[in-house]
Amino acid sequence: MNDDQISTDTSSKQKTAAWAVHAFTTSGAILGFLALIATLNDDRIAAFMWLGLALFVDGIDGTLARKVNVREVIPSFDGATLDNIIDYFTYVVVPAMMIYAFGMVPPGFETVTAAGILAVSCYTFANVGVKTTDYYFSGFPALWNLIVLYFHVLQSSQWVNLAVIIVCAGLTFVPWKYVHPLRVKAWRNFTVPITLIWGATSLRLVLIHPSIEKAQEASPVIFWIWIACSFYFVVISAVRSIGNKD
């Protein structure tokens, strides 16, 4: 086999790997659609499970893309645009429908709340300064999938949920920093394991149906570990926001 053949084979393998990563990213849209179907079928647990899988895909596809250099291997295909399209669907559209369909806000506020989430999140995805150089987000990064997860686990009241949504919508335009747990460099060796623990405990807690029992009563140890991990993300974001304004 000559050098040209070797080069061709290598290029073919690189393109195959790059397209495979794009296909993996695209699977997030399918998972989001399955979450939407589960929502319309009033199946909370299934909806959160599908949405959780979509979050998992989004959490690792960037690392895979950088590993196989998708931007250099397939320059004609914009993976960042693909990722944003899917993220808006799974982070914003599906959670907005969950809030509407599951009655997470007071009666009469469902439509306006969902519409408000869709509208303010457009700013997040169009804001070129949303990602900072230290791998934080500036302004609330449209993490509505996580917001509905907390509503589900904590079984918070409709009025509390509405207040939280209003505050988060307002924080979209406030340059407060929010940690990206898988890409942040500072305290990375501590943050990544805590993220994995948070994910594992979330998986357990989301399986507890609110109509049957409360999460803190069904699995108190796991619940408080989950709370502690959540508190860590709040603290590290606050410390970075107060200590460094760039």
Order of alpha helices (4+ residues) and beta strands (2+ residues): alpha-alpha-alpha-alpha-alpha-alpha-beta-alpha-alpha-beta-alpha-alpha-alpha
